[in-house]
Amino acid sequence: MTIPAVALVGRVNVGKSTLFNALLGRERAVVDPMPGVTRDALVEFLSIRNLRLTLVDTGGVGEAGSDSLIESVQDRTRHWIRAADLVVLVVDARTGLHPLDAEAARRVRRAGKPFILAINKVDPQGRGKRTAAGDGGPAVASDPAAEFSPLAAEDTLLVSAAHRAGVGALLNAIAARLRRIESPPEPEAKPSPCSTATHVAVVGRPNAGKSTLINSLSGEEKVLTDPRPGTTRDTIHVTLARGERTYELSDSAGIRRRARIEERLEEKSIGYALSALRSADIALLVMDVREPGTAQDARLAHAAVARGIGLALVLTQCDLVSPEVVERSAWALQARLRHLAFCPVLRVSGLTGEGVQRVLPLVDRMVEQLDRQVSPQEATVALRACTDAHPPPVANGRRIRFRAIRQLGCRPQRFLVSVVSAAAVPAPYQGYLMHQLRREFRLQDVPILLHFRPWMKLQRSVSRHPPRQARRRGRPGGRRTAAP
């Protein structure tokens, strides 16, 4: 059976994202006092007493405007109202009943969807008390449920998402309404390791074409796009299924260098983007073909490779320049990031779809390399071939000698190298070993991490005289018997 969807709907700045995080039990959506923070719909799975559902955080319901981005946000919200099995209409108890609350309720009824009214920002200590304007805030009705009764909701609950008050009752109400709507789906079996999704983080500077690339890969408008930079604020996860393979693409906010971050909201968005990068298997570093390989691109590339994440360099918007300019940009990129020469370079256009069909096959090839197992014998032979071709340098009057190597794990590819000399292996020779071992292990497209540790010879304490054979006493009064 299909998994039911529950959409959080309401006007801007009523606390939908805060309630979304409270229902999930973790910080997932970007929360800020500035209205209109949420643009793209956030979709997450949630389980309530063996009932599995999809929870959706939508953009605020507002008046129609001429701005194309506002219209896109409203279209996405209307889509999720139609697609949801149950709507949680979120209102603000502090500001009271607003005409846009009634408009949101009309949209839900027009779509024929059942809804639960969640009155947010209620004082958890005294729900029936009135906060006077002189206390530093707007007046709150003594009975918020009565004030919002014109919305004619079947179920009305008082919550305080910021204080996690009433969240449990709301979860129970959601589960009860879904069971009334349709029989709950059977709990899904845990996926096997071979069927888990490949996590792909799409990162880059603002306005590099990350969202357009994800839409082109999915074949539909999964995330919002706009020519203005900074459109994406939350990290949006898009799941793609291609045959037996599943990919989870993470579209995140553009990452600028720290000195240029001015707003707290942008700092939060970048924090979520970096978190998505750190948890990825593969990273697609998206760069504008007209300005590739900037200092910020290099920092993002270093952050991925240092963690052993497979990295692909993607030049986008290639339809805006001539093929000669595209090739010159590719050469310039490889020259600026020559230490990342092993990273594949793709030339695509998310708008026209040119070259996009090569992205997922490349991801499959890199994942296969990240999962490759290297036997101890193969690793030892490869290390010996590297040191024979280029002997290690001399440190403190003694030549560095490598005695053993073994694989520590996959995703990332990690190897432990035992060194006889206690001196540190110079960085240039480490780079040489990484390059050669990638070729020997057929890991030409992914980074490997080498951990060096001093090799300690096993010391055996050998006594000069063999120990006297131990004897044990037999029965009391009996003769002694030799120990076996």
C-alpha positions as CSV (number, residue, x, y, z in Angstrom):
1,M,0.0,0.0,0.0
2,T,1.1,3.6,-0.6
3,I,2.4,5.6,2.3
4,P,0.0,8.3,3.4
5,A,1.1,12.0,3.2
6,V,0.5,14.6,5.8
7,A,1.0,18.2,4.8
8,L,1.6,21.1,7.2
9,V,-0.3,24.1,5.7
10,G,-0.8,27.7,6.9
11,R,0.1,31.3,6.2
12,V,3.7,32.5,6.6
13,N,5.4,32.8,10.0
14,V,2.9,30.7,12.0
15,G,5.6,28.1,13.0
16,K,5.1,25.4,10.4
17,S,8.8,24.6,10.2
18,T,9.2,24.6,14.0
19,L,6.3,22.2,14.3
20,F,7.8,20.1,11.4
21,N,11.0,19.8,13.4
22,A,9.1,19.0,16.6
23,L,7.1,16.2,15.0
24,L,10.3,14.7,13.5
25,G,12.1,15.1,16.8
26,R,15.2,16.6,15.1
27,E,16.3,19.8,13.4
28,R,15.5,19.3,9.7
29,A,14.0,22.6,8.5
30,V,15.6,26.0,8.6
31,V,13.8,28.1,11.2
32,D,14.1,31.9,11.3
33,P,11.9,34.8,12.6
34,M,11.9,36.3,9.1
35,P,8.7,35.4,7.3
36,G,8.7,33.3,4.1
37,V,11.8,31.2,4.9
38,T,10.4,27.9,3.6
39,R,10.1,27.9,-0.2
40,D,10.6,24.3,-1.3
41,A,8.5,21.6,0.3
42,L,10.4,19.5,2.7
43,V,9.5,15.8,2.7
44,E,10.5,13.3,5.5
45,F,9.3,9.9,6.6
46,L,7.8,9.5,10.1
47,S,6.6,6.5,12.0
48,I,3.9,6.7,14.6
49,R,3.0,3.5,16.4
50,N,3.8,1.2,13.5
51,L,2.1,3.7,11.1
52,R,4.5,5.0,8.5
53,L,3.7,8.3,6.8
54,T,5.2,11.1,4.8
55,L,5.4,14.5,6.6
56,V,5.6,17.6,4.3
57,D,6.5,21.1,5.3
58,T,5.1,23.6,2.8
59,G,5.6,27.3,2.0
60,G,3.3,29.8,3.5
61,V,-0.1,30.5,2.0
62,G,-0.2,34.1,1.0
63,E,-1.8,36.6,-1.4
64,A,-1.0,36.1,-5.0
65,G,1.8,38.3,-6.3
66,S,3.5,39.2,-9.6
67,D,6.8,37.7,-8.4
68,S,7.6,34.5,-10.2
69,L,9.2,32.9,-7.1
70,I,6.2,33.7,-4.9
71,E,3.9,32.1,-7.6
72,S,6.2,29.0,-7.7
73,V,6.0,28.7,-3.9
74,Q,2.2,29.0,-4.0
75,D,1.9,26.4,-6.8
76,R,4.0,23.9,-4.8
77,T,1.8,24.5,-1.7
78,R,-1.4,23.9,-3.8
79,H,0.2,20.7,-5.2
80,W,0.8,19.2,-1.8
81,I,-2.7,20.2,-0.5
82,R,-4.1,18.1,-3.4
83,A,-1.6,15.3,-3.0
84,A,-1.9,14.9,0.8
85,D,-4.1,12.4,2.5
86,L,-4.4,14.6,5.6
87,V,-3.7,18.3,6.2
88,V,-2.6,19.9,9.4
89,L,-3.7,23.5,9.3
90,V,-1.3,25.6,11.4
91,V,-2.5,28.9,12.9
92,D,-0.9,31.5,15.2
93,A,-2.7,31.9,18.6
94,R,-0.8,35.2,19.3
95,T,-2.1,37.0,16.2
96,G,-5.5,35.4,16.3
97,L,-7.7,34.5,13.4
98,H,-6.4,36.0,10.1
99,P,-8.1,36.2,6.7
100,L,-5.3,34.1,5.2
101,D,-6.1,31.4,7.8
102,A,-9.7,31.3,6.3
103,E,-8.2,31.3,2.8
104,A,-6.0,28.3,3.7
105,A,-9.0,26.4,5.1
106,R,-11.0,27.2,1.9
107,R,-8.1,25.7,-0.2
108,V,-8.1,22.5,1.9
109,R,-11.9,22.1,1.7
110,R,-11.9,22.9,-2.1
111,A,-9.4,20.0,-2.5
112,G,-11.7,17.7,-0.5
113,K,-9.1,16.9,2.2
114,P,-9.7,16.3,5.9
115,F,-7.7,18.5,8.2
116,I,-6.7,19.0,11.8
117,L,-6.4,22.5,13.2
118,A,-3.2,23.0,15.2
119,I,-3.2,26.3,17.1
120,N,0.4,27.0,17.6
121,K,2.3,29.4,19.9
122,V,0.1,28.8,22.9
123,D,1.5,29.5,26.3
124,P,2.4,26.0,27.7
125,Q,2.1,27.2,31.3
126,G,-1.3,28.8,31.2
127,R,-3.3,28.2,28.0
128,G,-6.3,30.0,29.3
129,K,-4.5,33.1,30.3
130,R,-4.5,36.4,28.3
131,T,-1.2,38.1,27.6
132,A,-1.7,41.8,27.7
133,A,-0.1,44.0,25.1
134,G,1.9,45.7,27.9
135,D,3.6,42.4,28.7
136,G,5.6,42.6,25.5
137,G,3.4,40.7,23.1
138,P,0.0,40.7,21.4
139,A,-3.1,39.7,23.3
140,V,-4.0,36.0,23.2
141,A,-7.6,35.0,23.5
142,S,-8.6,33.2,26.8
143,D,-10.0,30.4,24.6
144,P,-8.0,30.1,21.4
145,A,-10.2,27.1,20.2
146,A,-13.3,29.3,20.4
147,E,-11.6,32.1,18.5
148,F,-10.7,29.8,15.6
149,S,-14.0,28.0,15.6
150,P,-15.2,29.8,12.3
151,L,-12.7,27.5,10.5
152,A,-15.0,24.6,11.4
153,A,-12.3,22.0,12.1
154,E,-13.3,18.6,13.3
155,D,-10.2,18.2,15.5
156,T,-8.6,21.2,17.2
157,L,-5.4,20.9,19.2
158,L,-3.4,23.5,21.2
159,V,0.4,23.2,20.7
160,S,3.6,25.1,21.4
161,A,6.1,23.8,18.8
162,A,8.9,25.8,20.3
163,H,8.4,24.2,23.7
164,R,7.4,20.7,22.3
165,A,4.1,21.1,24.2
166,G,1.1,19.2,22.8
167,V,3.2,17.6,20.1
168,G,2.5,14.1,21.4
169,A,-1.3,14.7,21.3
170,L,-1.0,16.0,17.7
171,L,0.9,12.8,16.6
172,N,-1.8,10.7,18.2
173,A,-4.5,12.7,16.4
174,I,-2.7,12.3,13.1
175,A,-2.4,8.6,13.5
176,A,-6.1,8.3,14.5
177,R,-7.3,10.3,11.5
178,L,-5.2,8.3,9.1
179,R,-6.5,5.0,10.4
180,R,-10.0,6.3,9.9
181,I,-9.3,7.4,6.3
182,E,-7.7,4.1,5.3
183,S,-6.2,1.0,6.8
184,P,-2.6,1.5,7.8
185,P,0.1,0.1,5.5
186,E,2.1,-2.8,6.8
187,P,5.4,-2.0,8.3
188,E,8.1,-2.1,5.6
189,A,11.0,-4.5,6.0
190,K,14.4,-3.0,6.6
191,P,16.3,-2.7,3.4
192,S,19.3,-4.9,2.8
193,P,22.7,-3.3,2.5
194,C,22.7,-3.9,-1.2
195,S,19.4,-2.1,-1.8
196,T,20.2,1.0,0.2
197,A,20.1,4.3,-1.6
198,T,23.2,6.1,-2.8
199,H,23.5,9.5,-1.2
200,V,24.6,12.1,-3.7
201,A,25.1,15.7,-2.5
202,V,24.8,18.4,-5.1
203,V,26.9,21.3,-3.8
204,G,28.4,24.5,-5.2
205,R,28.3,28.2,-5.0
206,P,25.0,30.2,-5.3
207,N,23.4,30.3,-8.7
208,A,25.6,27.6,-10.2
209,G,22.7,25.5,-11.5
210,K,22.3,22.8,-8.8
211,S,18.5,22.8,-8.7
212,T,18.2,22.8,-12.5
213,L,20.5,19.8,-12.7
214,I,18.4,17.9,-10.2
215,N,15.2,18.7,-12.1
216,S,16.9,17.5,-15.3
217,L,18.0,14.3,-13.7
218,S,14.5,13.6,-12.3
219,G,12.7,14.6,-15.4
220,E,10.2,16.8,-13.5
221,E,10.1,20.0,-11.4
222,K,11.2,18.5,-8.1
223,V,12.8,21.7,-6.6
224,L,12.2,25.4,-7.2
225,T,14.5,27.2,-9.6
226,D,14.9,30.9,-10.1
227,P,17.6,33.1,-11.8
228,R,18.2,35.0,-8.6
229,P,20.8,33.5,-6.3
230,G,19.8,32.1,-2.9
231,T,16.6,30.5,-4.0
232,T,17.3,27.3,-2.2
233,R,17.4,27.6,1.6
234,D,16.5,24.2,3.0
235,T,18.3,21.0,2.0
236,I,15.9,19.2,-0.2
237,H,16.1,15.4,-0.7
238,V,15.0,14.0,-4.0
239,T,14.7,10.2,-4.4
240,L,15.3,8.7,-7.9
241,A,14.8,5.1,-8.9
242,R,16.6,3.7,-11.9
243,G,16.1,0.0,-12.4
244,E,17.3,-1.7,-9.3
245,R,19.3,1.3,-8.1
246,T,18.0,4.1,-5.9
247,Y,19.6,7.5,-5.5
248,E,18.9,10.2,-2.9
249,L,20.0,13.6,-4.3
250,S,20.4,16.4,-1.8
251,D,19.9,19.9,-3.2
252,S,21.3,22.5,-0.8
253,A,21.8,26.2,-0.5
254,G,24.7,27.7,-2.4
255,I,27.9,27.9,-0.2
256,R,29.8,31.1,-0.1
257,R,33.0,31.8,1.7
258,R,32.5,32.7,5.4
259,A,33.6,36.3,5.0
260,R,30.7,37.0,2.6
261,I,28.0,35.5,4.8
262,E,25.9,38.4,6.2
263,E,22.6,37.0,7.4
264,R,22.0,34.4,10.1
265,L,19.5,32.7,7.8
266,E,22.2,32.1,5.2
267,E,24.6,30.8,7.9
268,K,22.0,28.2,8.9
269,S,21.3,27.1,5.3
270,I,25.1,26.7,4.7
271,G,25.4,24.6,7.9
272,Y,22.7,22.2,6.6
273,A,24.4,22.1,3.2
274,L,27.8,21.1,4.7
275,S,26.0,18.5,6.8
276,A,24.6,17.0,3.7
277,L,28.0,17.0,2.1
278,R,29.6,15.2,5.1
279,S,27.0,12.4,5.0
280,A,27.1,11.8,1.3
281,D,28.7,8.9,-0.6
282,I,29.2,10.9,-3.8
283,A,29.5,14.7,-4.2
284,L,28.7,16.6,-7.4
285,L,30.5,19.9,-7.3
286,V,28.5,22.1,-9.6
287,M,30.3,25.0,-11.2
288,D,29.4,27.6,-13.8
289,V,31.4,26.9,-16.9
290,R,32.0,30.7,-17.2
291,E,33.7,30.8,-13.8
292,P,35.1,27.4,-12.8
293,G,37.6,26.4,-10.1
294,T,37.3,29.4,-7.8
295,A,38.9,29.4,-4.4
296,Q,35.5,28.5,-2.8
297,D,35.2,25.6,-5.3
298,A,38.6,24.4,-4.2
299,R,37.6,24.5,-0.5
300,L,34.5,22.5,-1.2
301,A,36.5,20.0,-3.2
302,H,39.1,19.6,-0.4
303,A,36.3,19.2,2.2
304,A,34.9,16.2,0.2
305,V,38.2,14.5,-0.7
306,A,39.5,14.9,2.9
307,R,36.6,12.7,4.1
308,G,37.1,10.2,1.3
309,I,33.9,11.1,-0.5
310,G,33.7,10.4,-4.2
311,L,33.9,13.8,-6.0
312,A,32.8,14.6,-9.6
313,L,33.4,18.1,-11.1
314,V,30.3,19.2,-13.0
315,L,30.5,22.2,-15.4
316,T,27.0,23.5,-16.0
317,Q,25.3,26.0,-18.3
318,C,27.4,24.8,-21.2
319,D,24.6,25.8,-23.6
320,L,25.4,29.5,-22.9
321,V,28.9,29.3,-24.4
322,S,30.6,27.8,-27.4
323,P,32.2,24.3,-27.3
324,E,35.7,25.9,-27.5
325,V,35.0,27.9,-24.4
326,V,33.7,24.8,-22.6
327,E,37.0,22.9,-23.4
328,R,39.1,25.9,-22.3
329,S,37.2,26.0,-19.0
330,A,37.7,22.3,-18.5
331,W,41.4,22.7,-19.0
332,A,41.6,25.7,-16.7
333,L,39.7,23.8,-14.0
334,Q,42.1,20.8,-14.2
335,A,45.0,23.2,-14.0
336,R,43.7,25.0,-10.9
337,L,42.8,21.7,-9.2
338,R,45.7,19.6,-10.5
339,H,45.9,17.8,-7.2
340,L,42.4,16.5,-7.9
341,A,43.3,15.2,-11.4
342,F,41.7,11.9,-10.5
343,C,38.2,13.5,-10.2
344,P,36.0,13.0,-13.3
345,V,34.9,16.2,-15.1
346,L,31.4,16.4,-16.7
347,R,30.1,19.0,-19.1
348,V,26.3,19.3,-18.9
349,S,23.5,21.7,-19.4
350,G,20.6,21.3,-17.0
351,L,18.3,23.4,-19.1
352,T,18.7,21.5,-22.4
353,G,19.6,18.2,-20.8
354,E,22.9,17.9,-22.7
355,G,25.3,15.5,-21.0
356,V,22.9,14.9,-18.1
357,Q,22.5,11.2,-19.1
358,R,26.2,10.6,-18.2
359,V,25.8,11.7,-14.5
360,L,24.1,8.7,-12.9
361,P,26.3,6.1,-14.8
362,L,29.3,7.9,-13.5
363,V,27.9,7.8,-10.0
364,D,27.4,4.0,-10.3
365,R,31.0,3.6,-11.4
366,M,32.3,5.6,-8.5
367,V,30.1,3.7,-6.0
368,E,31.4,0.4,-7.4
369,Q,35.0,1.6,-6.7
370,L,34.1,2.9,-3.2
371,D,32.7,-0.6,-2.4
372,R,35.6,-2.6,-3.8
373,Q,37.3,-5.0,-1.5
374,V,41.1,-5.3,-1.5
375,S,42.7,-8.5,-0.1
376,P,45.7,-8.2,2.2
377,Q,47.8,-10.1,-0.4
378,E,46.8,-7.7,-3.2
379,A,47.5,-4.7,-1.0
380,T,50.9,-6.0,0.0
381,V,51.9,-6.6,-3.6
382,A,50.7,-3.2,-4.6
383,L,52.7,-1.5,-1.8
384,R,55.8,-3.4,-2.7
385,A,55.5,-2.4,-6.4
386,C,55.1,1.3,-5.4
387,T,58.2,1.3,-3.1
388,D,60.3,-0.6,-5.7
389,A,59.4,1.9,-8.4
390,H,60.1,4.9,-6.2
391,P,62.0,4.1,-3.0
392,P,60.8,6.1,0.1
393,P,63.0,9.0,1.2
394,V,65.5,9.1,4.1
395,A,64.4,10.6,7.4
396,N,66.8,11.3,10.3
397,G,69.5,9.3,8.6
398,R,67.4,6.2,8.1
399,R,65.3,5.2,5.1
400,I,61.6,4.9,5.7
401,R,60.5,1.3,5.3
402,F,56.9,0.0,4.9
403,R,56.2,-3.4,6.3
404,A,52.4,-4.0,5.8
405,I,49.2,-2.5,4.5
406,R,45.6,-3.6,4.9
407,Q,42.2,-2.2,4.1
408,L,40.3,-0.7,7.0
409,G,36.9,-0.2,5.2
410,C,34.9,1.0,2.3
411,R,32.9,4.2,1.8
412,P,35.4,5.8,2.2
413,Q,38.3,3.6,1.1
414,R,40.7,3.6,4.0
415,F,44.0,1.8,4.4
416,L,46.4,1.3,7.3
417,V,50.1,1.4,6.5
418,S,52.7,0.1,9.0
419,V,56.0,2.0,8.8
420,V,59.2,0.8,10.5
421,S,60.7,4.3,11.0
422,A,59.0,6.4,13.6
423,A,59.6,9.5,11.4
424,A,56.6,11.0,9.6
425,V,56.2,10.1,6.0
426,P,56.7,13.3,3.9
427,A,53.5,14.8,2.3
428,P,54.9,14.5,-1.3
429,Y,55.6,10.8,-0.8
430,Q,52.1,10.3,0.7
431,G,50.7,11.9,-2.5
432,Y,52.8,9.6,-4.6
433,L,51.5,6.5,-2.7
434,M,47.9,7.6,-3.0
435,H,48.2,8.1,-6.7
436,Q,50.0,4.8,-7.3
437,L,47.7,2.8,-5.0
438,R,44.6,4.2,-6.7
439,R,45.9,2.8,-10.0
440,E,47.0,-0.5,-8.5
441,F,43.6,-1.0,-6.7
442,R,41.6,0.2,-9.8
443,L,40.2,3.1,-7.8
444,Q,41.1,5.7,-10.4
445,D,38.0,7.9,-9.8
446,V,37.7,8.1,-6.0
447,P,40.0,9.3,-3.2
448,I,41.6,6.9,-0.7
449,L,42.7,7.7,2.8
450,L,46.0,6.4,4.1
451,H,46.7,6.1,7.9
452,F,50.3,5.6,8.9
453,R,51.3,4.1,12.1
454,P,54.7,2.9,13.5
455,W,55.4,-0.8,13.0
456,M,56.2,-2.5,16.4
457,K,58.0,-5.8,16.3
458,L,56.4,-8.4,18.5
459,Q,58.8,-9.0,21.4
460,R,58.8,-12.5,22.9
461,S,60.2,-13.0,26.4
462,V,62.2,-16.3,26.1
463,S,63.6,-17.7,29.4
464,R,67.1,-19.0,29.4
465,H,66.1,-22.1,31.2
466,P,62.9,-24.0,30.3
467,P,60.2,-23.9,33.1
468,R,60.2,-26.9,35.4
469,Q,57.3,-29.2,34.7
470,A,54.4,-28.4,36.9
471,R,53.1,-31.0,39.3
472,R,49.8,-31.2,41.0
473,R,48.9,-33.0,44.2
474,G,46.6,-36.0,43.9
475,R,44.2,-37.2,46.5
476,P,45.0,-36.5,50.2
477,G,47.4,-39.1,51.4
478,G,48.0,-40.5,47.9
479,R,51.1,-40.3,45.7
480,R,51.9,-37.2,43.6
481,T,51.0,-37.5,39.9
482,A,52.7,-35.6,37.1
483,A,50.7,-32.9,35.5
484,P,49.4,-33.8,32.0
